[in-house]
Amino acid sequence: MFGDGAASIDVVAPDHLGATIEAALPGEDRPVQVALPPTTALDGIVVDGAGQAIPEAEIQATASRQEQRGISAQSAADGRIHLSGLALGKTYEITARKTGFAPFTTSWDAEPEKTAPLRIVLRKGAAAAGRVVDAEGQPIGGAAHRRPR
């Protein structure tokens, strides 16, 4: 019982996307129906080039480049990953990172009953070293570098 006024209500259920509803509440009880879309999960494994499991790799799933926050997980000791709560019908960008390895990125479609596990192969990374100079060969103070995406 909420009484008169407005309320914000979080609705959750296993294997479904949650929702927050804002409702103006009259002074009487009345049923409210909230449709929660079903979700799916991504299972997979993270290995190196030799097929050895990589534990503690950071895995991120984002539904769009504009999405700041996605669903994340860390690979287990045996390299296995499980990401749940992925909205059906969306394409996710899956990114895996582990210190000492080059990042891995792929697309994954969240489809019902998709059962094939995703195999992520991380390759050893390389380091770059050097300095930034001007046309006369003089160091440029405050220069920075970044890797393009």
Residue pairs with C-beta under 8 A, 6 or more apart in sequence:
1 29
2 25
3 25
3 27
4 25
4 26
4 27
5 24
5 25
6 22
6 23
6 24
6 25
7 22
7 23
7 25
8 20
8 21
8 22
9 20
9 21
9 23
10 18
10 19
10 20
11 18
11 19
11 20
11 21
11 34
11 36
12 18
12 36
13 36
15 38
15 39
15 84
16 36
16 37
16 38
16 39
17 36
17 37
17 38
17 39
17 85
17 87
18 36
19 34
19 36
21 32
21 34
23 32
37 87
37 88
38 88
38 112
39 84
39 85
39 86
39 87
39 88
39 110
40 86
40 88
40 110
40 111
40 112
40 114
41 82
41 83
41 84
41 85
41 86
42 61
42 81
42 82
42 83
42 86
42 92
42 94
42 108
42 110
42 118
43 80
43 81
43 82
43 117
43 118
44 80
44 81
44 117
44 118
44 119
44 120
45 53
45 75
45 78
45 79
45 80
45 81
45 117
45 118
45 119
45 120
46 53
46 54
46 57
46 59
46 75
46 79
46 81
46 96
46 98
46 120
46 122
47 53
47 54
47 79
47 119
47 120
47 121
47 122
48 54
48 101
48 121
48 122
48 123
48 124
49 121
49 122
49 123
49 124
52 79
53 75
53 77
53 78
53 79
53 80
54 75
54 79
54 98
54 101
54 122
55 75
55 76
55 77
55 78
55 79
56 74
56 75
56 98
57 74
57 75
57 79
57 81
57 96
57 97
57 98
57 101
57 120
57 122
58 72
58 74
58 96
58 97
58 98
59 72
59 73
59 74
59 75
59 81
59 83
59 94
59 95
59 96
59 120
60 70
60 71
60 72
60 94
60 95
60 96
60 97
61 70
61 71
61 72
61 83
61 86
61 92
61 93
61 94
61 108
62 69
62 70
62 92
62 93
62 95
63 70
63 87
63 90
63 91
63 92
63 93
64 93
65 93
70 92
71 83
71 84
71 85
71 86
72 83
73 81
73 82
73 83
74 81
75 81
75 96
81 118
81 120
86 92
86 110
87 110
88 110
88 111
88 112
89 110
89 111
90 109
90 110
91 107
91 108
91 109
91 110
92 107
92 108
92 109
92 110
93 105
93 106
93 107
93 108
94 105
94 106
94 107
94 108
94 118
94 120
95 103
95 104
95 105
96 103
96 104
96 105
96 120
96 122
97 103
97 104
98 122
100 124
100 125
101 122
101 123
101 124
101 125
102 122
102 123
102 124
102 125
102 126
104 120
104 121
104 122
106 118
106 120
108 118
128 145
131 139
132 139
132 140
132 143
132 145
133 139
133 140
134 140
